[in-house]
Amino acid sequence: MLEKTFEPQAAEPRLYAQWEESGLFAPRTDGAAEAYSIVIPPPNVTGSLHIGHALNNTLQDILARYHRMKGKAVLWLPGTDHAGIATQMVVERQLAAAGNIGRRDMGRDAFIEKIWEWKAESGGTIVRQLRRLGASCDWSRERFTLDEGLNAAVRKVFVQLHKEGLIYRDKRLVNWDPHFQTAISDLEVEQREVDGAYWHFAYPLADGVTYEHPVAFDEEGKATEFETRDFIVVATTRPETMLGDTGVAVHPDDERYAGLVGKFVTLPITGRRIPIVADDYADPTKGSGAVKITPAHDFNDFGVGKRAGLPSLNILDAFGRITDVDTPDVPADYVGQDRFAARKAIVARAEEEGWLREIEKTKHVVPHGDRSGVVIEPWLTDQWYVDAKVLAQPALKAVEQGDTVFEPKSYEKIYFEWLRNIEPWCISRQLWWGHRIPAWYGPNGEIYVAETEEDAREQAMADYDSEVALTQDEGVLDTWFSSALWPFSTMGWPEKTDDLERFYPTSDLVTAADIIFFWVARMMMMGQHFMGEVPFKRVIINGLVRDEKGQKMSKSKGNVIDPLGIIDELGADPLRFTMAILSGTRDIKLSKQRIEGYRNFGTKLWNAARFSQMNEARRVEGFDPATVDQTINRWIRGELTKAKRAVSQAIEGGRFDDAAGALYRFVWNVFCDWYLELAKPVFQGADEAAKAETRAMTAWTLDQTLKLLHPVMPFITEELWAELGKEGPARDGLLIGAEWPVLPDAFIDASAEAEIGWLVDLVGEIRGLRAEMNVPPSAKPPLAFVAPDAVTAERIARHRDLILTLGRVSEVGSVDAAPTGAVTFVSGGSTIALSLAGIIDLTAERARLEKEIAAFDSDIGHVNKKLGNPNFVSRAAPEVVDEQRAKLAEAEAGKVKLQAALARLASL
């Protein structure tokens, strides 16, 4: 007999160990089996399981377990990312905490050795945590983006793309992190709103130039008064960058400055002579309409500088300090100052010398490093780039013609938008942990790109008569570069392996929308370029998990749900089921209460299995569900078949919420609430043949249900599979390796469906009416069918006992007309009367209903007032507005229901 409750804390580690030992995580070796493959989005080796991982990996595991049960050779390939900047930061902090010397004092080789030591000790944390979630990855194939095989693949790709002219070195603006002294990707930049200011500076016009500047306007906006000015006003939030100004831009249609285009200003502090240029970037409606241009320290200014032919002068070093390498006209007082110290000094000087015209306080968004927390600088530096525009064309075409599809399809827009406007991809990073750039420099600055230093030396011999010293590039490659090769490098490329032959291209990729361009698009580019095929046939985009109010989870808000804490307390299955059933929206509103609710779903299933055992429902050797005779058994067979069809179609279509919803409805509403209730009189009856058939059908249905539910809730289903397998014929093996149910459409019996459907609808109506009319649970009013037809009369006779028990009524009769004091309703085409006279206090009930309707009216009025306020709708957070709309719909529906009940009372 089953224990009273399922104990996930004890069962889950035991069951997972059984799965791993079984070897079933690995693909079937039967070469004839259809292949299904999926590669895990590699989590950072420094990471711990967060709720986003829980969602993403639950969905992948559902796919893997489902296709495995369908008989396919399933490869779910796991691995982790070396996470360059994150890992380097973790180890540097550990060294500092232990009182060790810094990495620069330690030296590159010794520091990297320390990181490998850290990885050996702590790098497997997230892999262990994925096991706790139930992830059925083939751990024997686990990869790491810095393992030797992937290192070789990365070097080969870099060298080949360089030979093809698709990787090159260039001086461009990058996101520069002065703390780590490295370029970082846009994904590693966090935009934060901060208090700041616009400092308005008056730049003096050179060569004695003056102009008439409008200062007053009429109602039509025409200038009526002017003043003569020998300066032009610009505004900036970063005064220190003025040291690198090489121009001032005005809009070509701005009449105020039309005569100044081509003239010059004298830059304060440096005395540098810089031109006034016309460019559409300048917005006449903002500020003075004139913009200072610092091409080396602003992405927009860099574009203006290119168009206008302005020089780019770097005024910051790698640490964010003022430098005069490009700007010898910068006074020595500023050289070596931190950028923010220089800012204060420049503002103070502007005020002292009189060219500071205004300080306008503002809140504005400033980029920060997501790891370092420091302000990011656009910085002009030599870096390695991929010509992404060329590689993007086949990737665009593949999705346009359907070689790869997105689910939901709407996400294709993000993909297309980015690829059609793609910029060169900066792939170099000034870190030590990562794939070392395979480029060596000769004595005269020559660059030799090769897979090995030996190959680079051979290239150098063509330029020199004898061997010369070569220096390898100090930088490493962007972690996204190695991740872009993930679908094929993890399967052994550049070697021609069996895995590549069998499992590439992969079937599905499950990932988040925020890395469609950082990862998905780049995998598409690299996969097609090096493999000649798309890397995956379908991309399933999962939503973002937010808190129950729709707000983004963050530690500072205290609203983070820790999946490991949930697993410790409630088990993995409720978390997995919650992730699946909520996965159909872009923003998933999650609360612990919802997860607890789906734990109750598991408990419901467990109790149903216990009830079945107590009623001696055991599996029978040779049982054939096609031969059952009892109406309820033919009905449940059909309901199971429809559920199986719905679940299969939903999983195949990547609609995990629909799959979980279909499972919930079948298990809770159909099997537990109705079938087992309908089976009770049979179990307790004297018809031994009906009893035996129903017991066997219950056991068979429970087995099929466990199979259907297994991909979503693997632990409790595997435990029940084992426990229920102790009675009846021996199991062939674990549930994870069982065959997905094969249920023909012929199992759906229309007559049984109509018969039981009639009964279910009838009892549902009775129960709903009792609740609506506030009938006490202990009361059993009489029920009468008004002039029933012959078919209905036969059904009443067959199911009288069930109607009495499930409807909690005292009798079931037939009458020519509804009796006085009865409320009537229609079910199954029949008019039915429930006599409530003497059972409820009509006056009190009428007062109760009127009071509750008035309360709904009050709520409806209050919410309508809010939603009718344009300021509320436009200014409130979207999730707050949505919450109010849902509240309104709920109140309106409740009011309609109570009004119907009040109308029924009026008929008594």
Salt bridges, closest charged atoms under 4 A:
GLU20 OE2 - ARG131 NE 3.18
GLU34 OE2 - LYS72 NZ 3.80
ASP61 OD2 - ARG65 NE 2.66
ASP61 OD2 - ARG576 NH1 2.81
GLU92 OE1 - ARG103 NE 3.34
GLU117 OE1 - LYS114 NZ 3.86
ASP138 OD2 - ARG141 NH1 2.41
ASP147 OD2 - ARG143 NE 2.90
GLU148 OE2 - ARG155 NH2 3.58
GLU164 OE1 - HIS529 NE2 2.65
GLU190 OE2 - ARG192 NE 2.65
ASP195 OD1 - LYS363 NZ 2.73
ASP207 OD2 - ARG273 NH2 2.80
GLU220 OE1 - LYS222 NZ 4.00
GLU227 OE2 - ARG229 NE 2.68
GLU240 OE1 - ARG343 NE 2.80
ASP245 OD1 - LYS292 NZ 2.86
ASP253 OD2 - HIS251 ND1 3.97
ASP254 OD2 - ARG256 NH2 2.69
ASP279 OD2 - ARG307 NE 2.88
ASP280 OD1 - HIS251 NE2 3.59
ASP317 OD2 - ARG321 NE 2.92
ASP329 OD2 - ARG272 NE 2.82
GLU353 OE2 - ARG349 NE 2.76
GLU358 OE1 - HIS200 NE2 3.87
GLU360 OE1 - HIS200 NE2 2.93
GLU377 OE1 - ARG238 NH2 2.80
GLU377 OE2 - ARG339 NH1 2.84
ASP382 OD2 - LYS171 NZ 3.55
GLU400 OE2 - ARG420 NH2 2.91
GLU412 OE1 - LYS409 NZ 3.23
GLU423 OE1 - ARG172 NH2 3.72
GLU453 OE2 - ARG457 NH2 2.96
ASP473 OD2 - ARG169 NH1 3.76
GLU474 OE1 - ARG108 NH1 3.16
GLU474 OE2 - ARG436 NH2 3.91
ASP478 OD2 - ARG429 NH2 3.33
ASP499 OD2 - ARG141 NE 2.79
ASP508 OD1 - ARG538 NE 2.70
ASP568 OD1 - ARG132 NH2 2.56
GLU569 OE1 - LYS592 NZ 2.82
ASP587 OD1 - ARG546 NE 2.89
GLU596 OE2 - LYS592 NZ 4.00
GLU616 OE2 - ARG695 NH2 3.58
GLU639 OE2 - LYS642 NZ 2.95
ASP658 OD2 - ARG655 NE 3.04
ASP673 OD1 - LYS604 NZ 3.13
GLU677 OE2 - LYS680 NZ 3.06
GLU688 OE2 - LYS691 NZ 3.48
ASP703 OD2 - ARG731 NH1 2.67
GLU719 OE2 - ARG14 NH2 2.93
GLU723 OE2 - LYS726 NZ 3.00
GLU727 OE2 - ARG618 NE 3.54
ASP745 OD1 - ARG645 NH2 2.94
ASP749 OD2 - ARG634 NH1 2.77
GLU753 OE2 - LYS642 NZ 3.05
GLU755 OE1 - ARG795 NE 3.33
GLU755 OE2 - ARG798 NE 2.75
GLU755 OE2 - HIS799 NE2 2.83
GLU772 OE2 - ARG904 NE 2.92
GLU845 OE2 - ARG848 NH2 2.30
GLU852 OE2 - ARG848 NH1 2.90
ASP857 OD1 - LYS895 NZ 2.72
